[in-house]
Each structure stands twice: as C-alpha cells, then as structure tokens.
Amino acid sequence: MRIGQSKDIHRLVEGRDLIIGGVKIPFEKGLLGHSDADVLLHAIIEALIGAMGLKDIGTHFSDKSDEFKDISSLILLDRTYAMLEERDYEVVNIDSLIVIEKPKMAPYIDQMADNIASHLHCSRDKINVKATCAEGMGFIGEGDGAMAEAVCLIKKKNEEY
C-alpha cells in the first residue's frame, strides 16, 4: 500500500468559469490557471501521482505545454487513472478538502465525489470530499482564492490490506 498527499491553490478572478471537482459552479469568478484550474482534481491527481512515486503533477501535465491549455482536469484525472492501471494499482480511498470562502460547496459535493469515483473507476464509498471556509482570514478568506488538499491510499490490485 502507498500513501500520497497534495495541496493545490489558485486565485479567483473574473472572466473564468469556476470548476471544482469537475463541476461547473455558478459564480462571478473562476480559478486562474493554465488548465481549468480545478484545485480539487489537481490536489487529487498530484496525491495519486505521488503515491505512485512519479514526482508531481507538473512532471506529467506541464503548465508550459499547449496540450494542457484550458484542458478539463477530468481528462487529466483519466490520464492519471491510466497511470494507475499501467502500474496495476487501484484506489483504496481518497479524502479531500476544499477551502473557499464563497460560494458554498455543499450543493455540489456529491456530484464532485461521483465525478471522481467515475473517472477513477472505483466505488463511490472510496471517495470523500469535504469543504470549509477560511473564516475571513488570508487571501482565501478575503475571497481571492481557493485551496484543496487530498490524501490517497492505493494498493496493487491483487494484494489484500
């Protein structure tokens, strides 16, 4: 069994869609980044890549590459799943946390978790998504950004745990 963890942070800006967990959320700002800037999926992808011992998200999906400009992070999650498959790993569980002041995430949490489970070809009970706010503190609390953290456990498919 292998553990991975990660954190991702992006600024909130006008003129971008807000996409978190593969869900387009109605809001006047979106996350700034080379891809769709989905903080939740980026944290999960990097945690999975780290658990496999394959460095970091930028090694595989560089923000310098036109291939990944404005790409959906669900596609990057699909590619991360292919890396797991290639190495004969499966997800045991993922626990994740979104930190954002506004908008509230509660109405979208189940859809996010469903997206993640679907794209990682695992049962929904292996995916946990939580959200909190920063209580008005720092740039996230002031409504200027969002952060997500993720920890994952993976194992070889034929091994018990």
C-alpha positions, -999 to +999 in steps of 0.1 A: +000+000+000+012+035-008+001+069+005+001+102-014-008+137-003-010+171-020-023+207-019-033+230-047-040+267-046-054+291-073-065+327-074-102+336-081-105+360-110-133+375-131-138+361-166-132+324-158-156+296-151-155+282-116-149+244-119-142+223-088-144+186-088-153+186-124-185+206-116-192+240-132-204+261-103-223+293-110-203+322-096-190+356-107-153+345-105-134+314-116-100+299-108-070+312-127-046+286-142-032+271-174-058+243-174-093+247-160-076+253-126-097+227-108-080+228-074-097+197-061-088+175-090-053+189-091-047+180-055-062+145-060-041+139-092-009+150-075-016+129-045-021+098-067+010+106-088+029+110-055+016+077-042+029+060-073+063+077-068+061+095-101+072+130-089+044+157-093+016+169-115+038+193-134+061+165-145+032+148-163+009+178-172+032+208-176+017+243-174+042+252-201+026+228-227-001+240-251-015+204-249-029+213-215-040+248-221-076+251-208-079+213-206-106+198-184-090+184-153-113+154-157-092+145-187-061+148-166-078+125-140-085+100-167-048+100-177-038+096-140-061+066-138-043+052-169-010+055-150-026+036-120-038+009-144-005+007-162+012+000-128-016-023-116-027+000-087-062+007-075-076+033-052-083+022-016-096+056-006-092+094-012-100+120+014-101+156+002-108+191+015-118+223-004-111+256+013-131+285-003-150+314+012-177+317-015-197+301-030-207+273-006-197+239-018-224+218+000-248+216-030-220+203-053-201+179-030-220+147-040-216+154-077-179+161-073-174+128-055-194+110-081-172+125-109-140+114-091-152+079-085-164+076-121-132+088-136-111+066-112-133+036-119-139+029-082-169+027-059-183+060-046-177+050-010-139+052-016-141+090-023-147+116+004-150+153-004-153+180+023-154+218+023-147+246+047-141+283+046-112+303+059-133+324+083-123+356+066-086+351+071-059+355+044-064+357+007-088+327+006-109+342+034-110+375+016-125+357-014-094+360-036-086+323-040-093+286-032-072+257-020-077+220-019-059+192-001-060+155-008-046+123+007-049+090-010-042+053-004-035+030-033-026-007-035-016-033-060-048-049-073-042-084-062-029-075-027-051-076+004-050-048+030 
